[in-house]
Amino acid sequence: MSKELLLKEIDTLPPAYMDEVGDFVSWLKHRWIKETAAMERAAALAQDEYQNNRDLTAFSVLDGDDFYETR
């Protein structure tokens, strides 16, 4: 559903539901912030492993090669 359509749908709700809509939007935003923070922590913890583990970096010597170049 597009943002515009969603906003139109919200406008058709009775005013008594606006508190519930606000609570739900706040809950969704809190959940998004929490999930984003968790992903950022996981990426930070794995960064050293992905940059320095020889099993994971073995092919980095090819980084400068043009993969599709005909030889």
N, CA, C and O atoms as a Maestro MAE file, in Angstrom:
{
 s_m_m2io_version
 :::
 2.0.0
}

f_m_ct {
 s_m_title
 :::
 protein
 m_atom[284] {
  # First column is atom index #
  i_m_mmod_type
  r_m_x_coord
  r_m_y_coord
  r_m_z_coord
  i_m_residue_number
  s_m_chain_name
  s_m_pdb_residue_name
  s_m_pdb_atom_name
  i_m_atomic_number
  :::
  1 25 0.854 -1.166 0.000 1 A "MET " " N  " 7
  2 3 0.000 0.000 0.000 1 A "MET " " CA " 6
  3 2 0.902 1.231 0.000 1 A "MET " " C  " 6
  4 15 1.867 1.299 0.761 1 A "MET " " O  " 8
  5 25 0.591 2.186 -0.841 2 A "SER " " N  " 7
  6 3 1.414 3.385 -0.921 2 A "SER " " CA " 6
  7 2 1.170 4.281 0.299 2 A "SER " " C  " 6
  8 15 0.149 4.173 0.978 2 A "SER " " O  " 8
  9 25 2.111 5.140 0.547 3 A "LYS " " N  " 7
  10 3 2.008 6.054 1.682 3 A "LYS " " CA " 6
  11 2 0.779 6.944 1.556 3 A "LYS " " C  " 6
  12 15 0.065 7.179 2.532 3 A "LYS " " O  " 8
  13 25 0.542 7.433 0.352 4 A "GLU " " N  " 7
  14 3 -0.605 8.313 0.129 4 A "GLU " " CA " 6
  15 2 -1.926 7.591 0.402 4 A "GLU " " C  " 6
  16 15 -2.820 8.141 1.044 4 A "GLU " " O  " 8
  17 25 -2.040 6.356 -0.089 5 A "LEU " " N  " 7
  18 3 -3.258 5.578 0.128 5 A "LEU " " CA " 6
  19 2 -3.432 5.259 1.611 5 A "LEU " " C  " 6
  20 15 -4.546 5.306 2.133 5 A "LEU " " O  " 8
  21 25 -2.344 4.937 2.279 6 A "LEU " " N  " 7
  22 3 -2.408 4.650 3.712 6 A "LEU " " CA " 6
  23 2 -2.904 5.870 4.484 6 A "LEU " " C  " 6
  24 15 -3.759 5.748 5.361 6 A "LEU " " O  " 8
  25 25 -2.370 7.042 4.159 7 A "LEU " " N  " 7
  26 3 -2.801 8.262 4.840 7 A "LEU " " CA " 6
  27 2 -4.278 8.558 4.570 7 A "LEU " " C  " 6
  28 15 -4.989 9.017 5.463 7 A "LEU " " O  " 8
  29 25 -4.736 8.302 3.357 8 A "LYS " " N  " 7
  30 3 -6.155 8.493 3.043 8 A "LYS " " CA " 6
  31 2 -7.021 7.542 3.864 8 A "LYS " " C  " 6
  32 15 -8.074 7.930 4.371 8 A "LYS " " O  " 8
  33 25 -6.571 6.301 3.989 9 A "GLU " " N  " 7
  34 3 -7.308 5.323 4.788 9 A "GLU " " CA " 6
  35 2 -7.377 5.743 6.252 9 A "GLU " " C  " 6
  36 15 -8.417 5.603 6.895 9 A "GLU " " O  " 8
  37 25 -6.282 6.251 6.767 10 A "ILE " " N  " 7
  38 3 -6.263 6.714 8.156 10 A "ILE " " CA " 6
  39 2 -7.243 7.868 8.338 10 A "ILE " " C  " 6
  40 15 -7.926 7.955 9.359 10 A "ILE " " O  " 8
  41 25 -7.310 8.750 7.347 11 A "ASP " " N  " 7
  42 3 -8.237 9.890 7.427 11 A "ASP " " CA " 6
  43 2 -9.701 9.456 7.481 11 A "ASP " " C  " 6
  44 15 -10.546 10.209 7.966 11 A "ASP " " O  " 8
  45 25 -10.013 8.258 6.994 12 A "THR " " N  " 7
  46 3 -11.404 7.803 7.009 12 A "THR " " CA " 6
  47 2 -11.801 7.173 8.341 12 A "THR " " C  " 6
  48 15 -12.981 6.913 8.578 12 A "THR " " O  " 8
  49 25 -10.816 6.925 9.216 13 A "LEU " " N  " 7
  50 3 -11.116 6.315 10.511 13 A "LEU " " CA " 6
  51 2 -11.804 7.323 11.432 13 A "LEU " " C  " 6
  52 15 -11.570 8.527 11.326 13 A "LEU " " O  " 8
  53 25 -12.643 6.831 12.326 14 A "PRO " " N  " 7
  54 3 -13.257 7.720 13.318 14 A "PRO " " CA " 6
  55 2 -12.190 8.328 14.226 14 A "PRO " " C  " 6
  56 15 -11.185 7.675 14.507 14 A "PRO " " O  " 8
  57 25 -12.385 9.556 14.686 15 A "PRO " " N  " 7
  58 3 -11.401 10.213 15.557 15 A "PRO " " CA " 6
  59 2 -11.060 9.404 16.810 15 A "PRO " " C  " 6
  60 15 -9.957 9.529 17.342 15 A "PRO " " O  " 8
  61 25 -11.974 8.594 17.275 16 A "ALA " " N  " 7
  62 3 -11.716 7.797 18.481 16 A "ALA " " CA " 6
  63 2 -10.582 6.786 18.274 16 A "ALA " " C  " 6
  64 15 -10.002 6.308 19.249 16 A "ALA " " O  " 8
  65 25 -10.262 6.459 17.035 17 A "TYR " " N  " 7
  66 3 -9.202 5.488 16.736 17 A "TYR " " CA " 6
  67 2 -7.818 6.122 16.605 17 A "TYR " " C  " 6
  68 15 -6.821 5.407 16.503 17 A "TYR " " O  " 8
  69 25 -7.747 7.442 16.606 18 A "MET " " N  " 7
  70 3 -6.466 8.104 16.363 18 A "MET " " CA " 6
  71 2 -5.429 7.767 17.435 18 A "MET " " C  " 6
  72 15 -4.244 7.645 17.125 18 A "MET " " O  " 8
  73 25 -5.854 7.617 18.684 19 A "ASP " " N  " 7
  74 3 -4.895 7.244 19.726 19 A "ASP " " CA " 6
  75 2 -4.297 5.871 19.444 19 A "ASP " " C  " 6
  76 15 -3.097 5.664 19.626 19 A "ASP " " O  " 8
  77 25 -5.129 4.936 19.001 20 A "GLU " " N  " 7
  78 3 -4.636 3.596 18.676 20 A "GLU " " CA " 6
  79 2 -3.688 3.624 17.483 20 A "GLU " " C  " 6
  80 15 -2.677 2.922 17.469 20 A "GLU " " O  " 8
  81 25 -4.014 4.431 16.495 21 A "VAL " " N  " 7
  82 3 -3.134 4.562 15.327 21 A "VAL " " CA " 6
  83 2 -1.788 5.131 15.769 21 A "VAL " " C  " 6
  84 15 -0.737 4.642 15.356 21 A "VAL " " O  " 8
  85 25 -1.824 6.152 16.598 22 A "GLY " " N  " 7
  86 3 -0.587 6.748 17.104 22 A "GLY " " CA " 6
  87 2 0.234 5.767 17.907 22 A "GLY " " C  " 6
  88 15 1.455 5.712 17.760 22 A "GLY " " O  " 8
  89 25 -0.426 4.984 18.765 23 A "ASP " " N  " 7
  90 3 0.284 3.976 19.557 23 A "ASP " " CA " 6
  91 2 0.932 2.932 18.663 23 A "ASP " " C  " 6
  92 15 2.066 2.518 18.902 23 A "ASP " " O  " 8
  93 25 0.207 2.508 17.632 24 A "PHE " " N  " 7
  94 3 0.754 1.495 16.729 24 A "PHE " " CA " 6
  95 2 1.944 2.032 15.946 24 A "PHE " " C  " 6
  96 15 2.941 1.331 15.774 24 A "PHE " " O  " 8
  97 25 1.849 3.260 15.474 25 A "VAL " " N  " 7
  98 3 2.966 3.864 14.743 25 A "VAL " " CA " 6
  99 2 4.180 4.003 15.657 25 A "VAL " " C  " 6
  100 15 5.308 3.753 15.232 25 A "VAL " " O  " 8
  101 25 3.957 4.400 16.908 26 A "SER " " N  " 7
  102 3 5.064 4.509 17.871 26 A "SER " " CA " 6
  103 2 5.705 3.149 18.121 26 A "SER " " C  " 6
  104 15 6.928 3.039 18.198 26 A "SER " " O  " 8
  105 25 4.874 2.109 18.246 27 A "TRP " " N  " 7
  106 3 5.387 0.757 18.448 27 A "TRP " " CA " 6
  107 2 6.231 0.310 17.254 27 A "TRP " " C  " 6
  108 15 7.311 -0.259 17.419 27 A "TRP " " O  " 8
  109 25 5.716 0.578 16.038 28 A "LEU " " N  " 7
  110 3 6.467 0.201 14.834 28 A "LEU " " CA " 6
  111 2 7.799 0.923 14.764 28 A "LEU " " C  " 6
  112 15 8.812 0.321 14.407 28 A "LEU " " O  " 8
  113 25 7.813 2.208 15.102 29 A "LYS " " N  " 7
  114 3 9.053 2.985 15.049 29 A "LYS " " CA " 6
  115 2 10.049 2.445 16.082 29 A "LYS " " C  " 6
  116 15 11.236 2.306 15.784 29 A "LYS " " O  " 8
  117 25 9.576 2.143 17.283 30 A "HIS " " N  " 7
  118 3 10.448 1.589 18.318 30 A "HIS " " CA " 6
  119 2 11.033 0.250 17.857 30 A "HIS " " C  " 6
  120 15 12.221 -0.010 18.048 30 A "HIS " " O  " 8
  121 25 10.202 -0.590 17.256 31 A "ARG " " N  " 7
  122 3 10.659 -1.890 16.752 31 A "ARG " " CA " 6
  123 2 11.717 -1.715 15.671 31 A "ARG " " C  " 6
  124 15 12.721 -2.428 15.667 31 A "ARG " " O  " 8
  125 25 11.502 -0.775 14.755 32 A "TRP " " N  " 7
  126 3 12.452 -0.514 13.679 32 A "TRP " " CA " 6
  127 2 13.794 -0.037 14.245 32 A "TRP " " C  " 6
  128 15 14.855 -0.483 13.807 32 A "TRP " " O  " 8
  129 25 13.735 0.868 15.217 33 A "ILE " " N  " 7
  130 3 14.972 1.371 15.833 33 A "ILE " " CA " 6
  131 2 15.713 0.236 16.531 33 A "ILE " " C  " 6
  132 15 16.934 0.123 16.419 33 A "ILE " " O  " 8
  133 25 14.977 -0.595 17.244 34 A "LYS " " N  " 7
  134 3 15.582 -1.725 17.967 34 A "LYS " " CA " 6
  135 2 16.227 -2.711 16.995 34 A "LYS " " C  " 6
  136 15 17.345 -3.168 17.232 34 A "LYS " " O  " 8
  137 25 15.533 -3.044 15.903 35 A "GLU " " N  " 7
  138 3 16.081 -3.986 14.920 35 A "GLU " " CA " 6
  139 2 17.296 -3.404 14.208 35 A "GLU " " C  " 6
  140 15 18.269 -4.114 13.951 35 A "GLU " " O  " 8
  141 25 17.241 -2.110 13.888 36 A "THR " " N  " 7
  142 3 18.366 -1.451 13.224 36 A "THR " " CA " 6
  143 2 19.587 -1.461 14.129 36 A "THR " " C  " 6
  144 15 20.699 -1.736 13.678 36 A "THR " " O  " 8
  145 25 19.382 -1.162 15.399 37 A "ALA " " N  " 7
  146 3 20.498 -1.162 16.351 37 A "ALA " " CA " 6
  147 2 21.096 -2.560 16.471 37 A "ALA " " C  " 6
  148 15 22.315 -2.710 16.552 37 A "ALA " " O  " 8
  149 25 20.247 -3.580 16.482 38 A "ALA " " N  " 7
  150 3 20.743 -4.956 16.576 38 A "ALA " " CA " 6
  151 2 21.571 -5.318 15.351 38 A "ALA " " C  " 6
  152 15 22.609 -5.968 15.481 38 A "ALA " " O  " 8
  153 25 21.135 -4.913 14.173 39 A "MET " " N  " 7
  154 3 21.893 -5.205 12.951 39 A "MET " " CA " 6
  155 2 23.220 -4.462 12.949 39 A "MET " " C  " 6
  156 15 24.234 -5.008 12.513 39 A "MET " " O  " 8
  157 25 23.225 -3.220 13.432 40 A "GLU " " N  " 7
  158 3 24.470 -2.456 13.493 40 A "GLU " " CA " 6
  159 2 25.461 -3.091 14.464 40 A "GLU " " C  " 6
  160 15 26.658 -3.142 14.185 40 A "GLU " " O  " 8
  161 25 24.964 -3.579 15.612 41 A "ARG " " N  " 7
  162 3 25.845 -4.262 16.575 41 A "ARG " " CA " 6
  163 2 26.416 -5.542 15.973 41 A "ARG " " C  " 6
  164 15 27.600 -5.837 16.137 41 A "ARG " " O  " 8
  165 25 25.576 -6.297 15.278 42 A "ALA " " N  " 7
  166 3 26.039 -7.547 14.665 42 A "ALA " " CA " 6
  167 2 27.096 -7.270 13.599 42 A "ALA " " C  " 6
  168 15 28.093 -7.986 13.507 42 A "ALA " " O  " 8
  169 25 26.880 -6.247 12.806 43 A "ALA " " N  " 7
  170 3 27.856 -5.899 11.770 43 A "ALA " " CA " 6
  171 2 29.176 -5.454 12.395 43 A "ALA " " C  " 6
  172 15 30.246 -5.812 11.902 43 A "ALA " " O  " 8
  173 25 29.108 -4.688 13.460 44 A "ALA " " N  " 7
  174 3 30.328 -4.235 14.133 44 A "ALA " " CA " 6
  175 2 31.096 -5.410 14.719 44 A "ALA " " C  " 6
  176 15 32.324 -5.453 14.644 44 A "ALA " " O  " 8
  177 25 30.372 -6.369 15.305 45 A "LEU " " N  " 7
  178 3 31.038 -7.539 15.878 45 A "LEU " " CA " 6
  179 2 31.694 -8.408 14.809 45 A "LEU " " C  " 6
  180 15 32.731 -9.020 15.064 45 A "LEU " " O  " 8
  181 25 31.110 -8.469 13.631 46 A "ALA " " N  " 7
  182 3 31.622 -9.331 12.573 46 A "ALA " " CA " 6
  183 2 32.653 -8.644 11.676 46 A "ALA " " C  " 6
  184 15 33.315 -9.308 10.879 46 A "ALA " " O  " 8
  185 25 32.792 -7.350 11.793 47 A "GLN " " N  " 7
  186 3 33.658 -6.597 10.878 47 A "GLN " " CA " 6
  187 2 35.092 -7.122 10.871 47 A "GLN " " C  " 6
  188 15 35.653 -7.364 9.802 47 A "GLN " " O  " 8
  189 25 35.682 -7.298 12.029 48 A "ASP " " N  " 7
  190 3 37.065 -7.770 12.088 48 A "ASP " " CA " 6
  191 2 37.199 -9.144 11.444 48 A "ASP " " C  " 6
  192 15 38.161 -9.405 10.721 48 A "ASP " " O  " 8
  193 25 36.240 -10.017 11.703 49 A "GLU " " N  " 7
  194 3 36.266 -11.373 11.136 49 A "GLU " " CA " 6
  195 2 36.228 -11.319 9.609 49 A "GLU " " C  " 6
  196 15 36.992 -12.013 8.937 49 A "GLU " " O  " 8
  197 25 35.347 -10.501 9.075 50 A "TYR " " N  " 7
  198 3 35.223 -10.421 7.617 50 A "TYR " " CA " 6
  199 2 36.414 -9.747 6.950 50 A "TYR " " C  " 6
  200 15 36.686 -9.997 5.775 50 A "TYR " " O  " 8
  201 25 37.121 -8.906 7.675 51 A "GLN " " N  " 7
  202 3 38.263 -8.220 7.088 51 A "GLN " " CA " 6
  203 2 39.572 -8.983 7.258 51 A "GLN " " C  " 6
  204 15 40.494 -8.794 6.465 51 A "GLN " " O  " 8
  205 25 39.674 -9.839 8.271 52 A "ASN " " N  " 7
  206 3 40.970 -10.440 8.585 52 A "ASN " " CA " 6
  207 2 41.029 -11.959 8.532 52 A "ASN " " C  " 6
  208 15 42.129 -12.513 8.507 52 A "ASN " " O  " 8
  209 25 39.927 -12.640 8.514 53 A "ASN " " N  " 7
  210 3 39.932 -14.104 8.470 53 A "ASN " " CA " 6
  211 2 40.383 -14.544 7.079 53 A "ASN " " C  " 6
  212 15 39.726 -14.241 6.083 53 A "ASN " " O  " 8
  213 25 41.503 -15.259 7.015 54 A "ARG " " N  " 7
  214 3 42.077 -15.633 5.717 54 A "ARG " " CA " 6
  215 2 41.135 -16.519 4.904 54 A "ARG " " C  " 6
  216 15 41.174 -16.493 3.674 54 A "ARG " " O  " 8
  217 25 40.295 -17.295 5.570 55 A "ASP " " N  " 7
  218 3 39.322 -18.119 4.840 55 A "ASP " " CA " 6
  219 2 38.282 -17.253 4.125 55 A "ASP " " C  " 6
  220 15 37.751 -17.635 3.082 55 A "ASP " " O  " 8
  221 25 38.007 -16.101 4.693 56 A "LEU " " N  " 7
  222 3 36.995 -15.216 4.111 56 A "LEU " " CA " 6
  223 2 37.591 -14.196 3.149 56 A "LEU " " C  " 6
  224 15 36.876 -13.628 2.324 56 A "LEU " " O  " 8
  225 25 38.898 -13.960 3.250 57 A "THR " " N  " 7
  226 3 39.532 -12.939 2.411 57 A "THR " " CA " 6
  227 2 40.415 -13.534 1.321 57 A "THR " " C  " 6
  228 15 41.123 -12.793 0.638 57 A "THR " " O  " 8
  229 25 40.392 -14.839 1.144 58 A "ALA " " N  " 7
  230 3 41.286 -15.515 0.197 58 A "ALA " " CA " 6
  231 2 41.168 -14.961 -1.220 58 A "ALA " " C  " 6
  232 15 42.167 -14.880 -1.935 58 A "ALA " " O  " 8
  233 25 39.982 -14.587 -1.627 59 A "PHE " " N  " 7
  234 3 39.797 -14.119 -2.996 59 A "PHE " " CA " 6
  235 2 39.919 -12.604 -3.134 59 A "PHE " " C  " 6
  236 15 39.718 -12.067 -4.223 59 A "PHE " " O  " 8
  237 25 40.243 -11.914 -2.055 60 A "SER " " N  " 7
  238 3 40.368 -10.455 -2.137 60 A "SER " " CA " 6
  239 2 41.550 -10.037 -3.008 60 A "SER " " C  " 6
  240 15 41.615 -8.888 -3.445 60 A "SER " " O  " 8
  241 25 42.489 -10.954 -3.267 61 A "VAL " " N  " 7
  242 3 43.605 -10.630 -4.163 61 A "VAL " " CA " 6
  243 2 43.097 -10.380 -5.583 61 A "VAL " " C  " 6
  244 15 43.802 -9.779 -6.394 61 A "VAL " " O  " 8
  245 25 41.897 -10.828 -5.885 62 A "LEU " " N  " 7
  246 3 41.308 -10.635 -7.214 62 A "LEU " " CA " 6
  247 2 40.496 -9.346 -7.309 62 A "LEU " " C  " 6
  248 15 39.924 -9.059 -8.361 62 A "LEU " " O  " 8
  249 25 40.434 -8.568 -6.235 63 A "ASP " " N  " 7
  250 3 39.588 -7.384 -6.212 63 A "ASP " " CA " 6
  251 2 39.881 -6.408 -7.346 63 A "ASP " " C  " 6
  252 15 38.962 -5.749 -7.834 63 A "ASP " " O  " 8
  253 25 41.109 -6.301 -7.767 64 A "GLY " " N  " 7
  254 3 41.449 -5.353 -8.821 64 A "GLY " " CA " 6
  255 2 41.219 -5.894 -10.228 64 A "GLY " " C  " 6
  256 15 41.247 -5.126 -11.190 64 A "GLY " " O  " 8
  257 25 40.993 -7.190 -10.368 65 A "ASP " " N  " 7
  258 3 40.804 -7.801 -11.687 65 A "ASP " " CA " 6
  259 2 39.411 -7.540 -12.221 65 A "ASP " " C  " 6
  260 15 38.430 -7.554 -11.479 65 A "ASP " " O  " 8
  261 25 39.341 -7.298 -13.538 66 A "ASP " " N  " 7
  262 3 38.056 -7.157 -14.186 66 A "ASP " " CA " 6
  263 2 37.530 -8.559 -14.464 66 A "ASP " " C  " 6
  264 15 38.071 -9.279 -15.304 66 A "ASP " " O  " 8
  265 25 36.490 -8.936 -13.766 67 A "PHE " " N  " 7
  266 3 35.958 -10.284 -13.829 67 A "PHE " " CA " 6
  267 2 35.523 -10.666 -15.242 67 A "PHE " " C  " 6
  268 15 35.692 -11.811 -15.661 67 A "PHE " " O  " 8
  269 25 34.965 -9.708 -15.967 68 A "TYR " " N  " 7
  270 3 34.410 -10.005 -17.288 68 A "TYR " " CA " 6
  271 2 35.399 -9.769 -18.428 68 A "TYR " " C  " 6
  272 15 35.056 -9.951 -19.596 68 A "TYR " " O  " 8
  273 25 36.597 -9.373 -18.100 69 A "GLU " " N  " 7
  274 3 37.601 -9.095 -19.120 69 A "GLU " " CA " 6
  275 2 38.010 -10.385 -19.823 69 A "GLU " " C  " 6
  276 15 38.299 -11.387 -19.169 69 A "GLU " " O  " 8
  277 25 38.035 -10.359 -21.181 70 A "THR " " N  " 7
  278 3 38.483 -11.505 -21.946 70 A "THR " " CA " 6
  279 2 40.003 -11.535 -21.949 70 A "THR " " C  " 6
  280 15 40.653 -10.508 -22.147 70 A "THR " " O  " 8
  281 25 40.554 -12.693 -21.731 71 A "ARG " " N  " 7
  282 3 42.029 -12.798 -21.720 71 A "ARG " " CA " 6
  283 2 42.509 -13.554 -22.912 71 A "ARG " " C  " 6
  284 15 43.714 -13.745 -23.078 71 A "ARG " " O  " 8
  :::
 }
 m_bond[283] {
  # First column is bond index #
  i_m_from
  i_m_to
  i_m_order
  :::
  1 1 2 1
  2 2 3 1
  3 3 4 2
  4 3 5 1
  5 5 6 1
  6 6 7 1
  7 7 8 2
  8 7 9 1
  9 9 10 1
  10 10 11 1
  11 11 12 2
  12 11 13 1
  13 13 14 1
  14 14 15 1
  15 15 16 2
  16 15 17 1
  17 17 18 1
  18 18 19 1
  19 19 20 2
  20 19 21 1
  21 21 22 1
  22 22 23 1
  23 23 24 2
  24 23 25 1
  25 25 26 1
  26 26 27 1
  27 27 28 2
  28 27 29 1
  29 29 30 1
  30 30 31 1
  31 31 32 2
  32 31 33 1
  33 33 34 1
  34 34 35 1
  35 35 36 2
  36 35 37 1
  37 37 38 1
  38 38 39 1
  39 39 40 2
  40 39 41 1
  41 41 42 1
  42 42 43 1
  43 43 44 2
  44 43 45 1
  45 45 46 1
  46 46 47 1
  47 47 48 2
  48 47 49 1
  49 49 50 1
  50 50 51 1
  51 51 52 2
  52 51 53 1
  53 53 54 1
  54 54 55 1
  55 55 56 2
  56 55 57 1
  57 57 58 1
  58 58 59 1
  59 59 60 2
  60 59 61 1
  61 61 62 1
  62 62 63 1
  63 63 64 2
  64 63 65 1
  65 65 66 1
  66 66 67 1
  67 67 68 2
  68 67 69 1
  69 69 70 1
  70 70 71 1
  71 71 72 2
  72 71 73 1
  73 73 74 1
  74 74 75 1
  75 75 76 2
  76 75 77 1
  77 77 78 1
  78 78 79 1
  79 79 80 2
  80 79 81 1
  81 81 82 1
  82 82 83 1
  83 83 84 2
  84 83 85 1
  85 85 86 1
  86 86 87 1
  87 87 88 2
  88 87 89 1
  89 89 90 1
  90 90 91 1
  91 91 92 2
  92 91 93 1
  93 93 94 1
  94 94 95 1
  95 95 96 2
  96 95 97 1
  97 97 98 1
  98 98 99 1
  99 99 100 2
  100 99 101 1
  101 101 102 1
  102 102 103 1
  103 103 104 2
  104 103 105 1
  105 105 106 1
  106 106 107 1
  107 107 108 2
  108 107 109 1
  109 109 110 1
  110 110 111 1
  111 111 112 2
  112 111 113 1
  113 113 114 1
  114 114 115 1
  115 115 116 2
  116 115 117 1
  117 117 118 1
  118 118 119 1
  119 119 120 2
  120 119 121 1
  121 121 122 1
  122 122 123 1
  123 123 124 2
  124 123 125 1
  125 125 126 1
  126 126 127 1
  127 127 128 2
  128 127 129 1
  129 129 130 1
  130 130 131 1
  131 131 132 2
  132 131 133 1
  133 133 134 1
  134 134 135 1
  135 135 136 2
  136 135 137 1
  137 137 138 1
  138 138 139 1
  139 139 140 2
  140 139 141 1
  141 141 142 1
  142 142 143 1
  143 143 144 2
  144 143 145 1
  145 145 146 1
  146 146 147 1
  147 147 148 2
  148 147 149 1
  149 149 150 1
  150 150 151 1
  151 151 152 2
  152 151 153 1
  153 153 154 1
  154 154 155 1
  155 155 156 2
  156 155 157 1
  157 157 158 1
  158 158 159 1
  159 159 160 2
  160 159 161 1
  161 161 162 1
  162 162 163 1
  163 163 164 2
  164 163 165 1
  165 165 166 1
  166 166 167 1
  167 167 168 2
  168 167 169 1
  169 169 170 1
  170 170 171 1
  171 171 172 2
  172 171 173 1
  173 173 174 1
  174 174 175 1
  175 175 176 2
  176 175 177 1
  177 177 178 1
  178 178 179 1
  179 179 180 2
  180 179 181 1
  181 181 182 1
  182 182 183 1
  183 183 184 2
  184 183 185 1
  185 185 186 1
  186 186 187 1
  187 187 188 2
  188 187 189 1
  189 189 190 1
  190 190 191 1
  191 191 192 2
  192 191 193 1
  193 193 194 1
  194 194 195 1
  195 195 196 2
  196 195 197 1
  197 197 198 1
  198 198 199 1
  199 199 200 2
  200 199 201 1
  201 201 202 1
  202 202 203 1
  203 203 204 2
  204 203 205 1
  205 205 206 1
  206 206 207 1
  207 207 208 2
  208 207 209 1
  209 209 210 1
  210 210 211 1
  211 211 212 2
  212 211 213 1
  213 213 214 1
  214 214 215 1
  215 215 216 2
  216 215 217 1
  217 217 218 1
  218 218 219 1
  219 219 220 2
  220 219 221 1
  221 221 222 1
  222 222 223 1
  223 223 224 2
  224 223 225 1
  225 225 226 1
  226 226 227 1
  227 227 228 2
  228 227 229 1
  229 229 230 1
  230 230 231 1
  231 231 232 2
  232 231 233 1
  233 233 234 1
  234 234 235 1
  235 235 236 2
  236 235 237 1
  237 237 238 1
  238 238 239 1
  239 239 240 2
  240 239 241 1
  241 241 242 1
  242 242 243 1
  243 243 244 2
  244 243 245 1
  245 245 246 1
  246 246 247 1
  247 247 248 2
  248 247 249 1
  249 249 250 1
  250 250 251 1
  251 251 252 2
  252 251 253 1
  253 253 254 1
  254 254 255 1
  255 255 256 2
  256 255 257 1
  257 257 258 1
  258 258 259 1
  259 259 260 2
  260 259 261 1
  261 261 262 1
  262 262 263 1
  263 263 264 2
  264 263 265 1
  265 265 266 1
  266 266 267 1
  267 267 268 2
  268 267 269 1
  269 269 270 1
  270 270 271 1
  271 271 272 2
  272 271 273 1
  273 273 274 1
  274 274 275 1
  275 275 276 2
  276 275 277 1
  277 277 278 1
  278 278 279 1
  279 279 280 2
  280 279 281 1
  281 281 282 1
  282 282 283 1
  283 283 284 2
  :::
 }
}
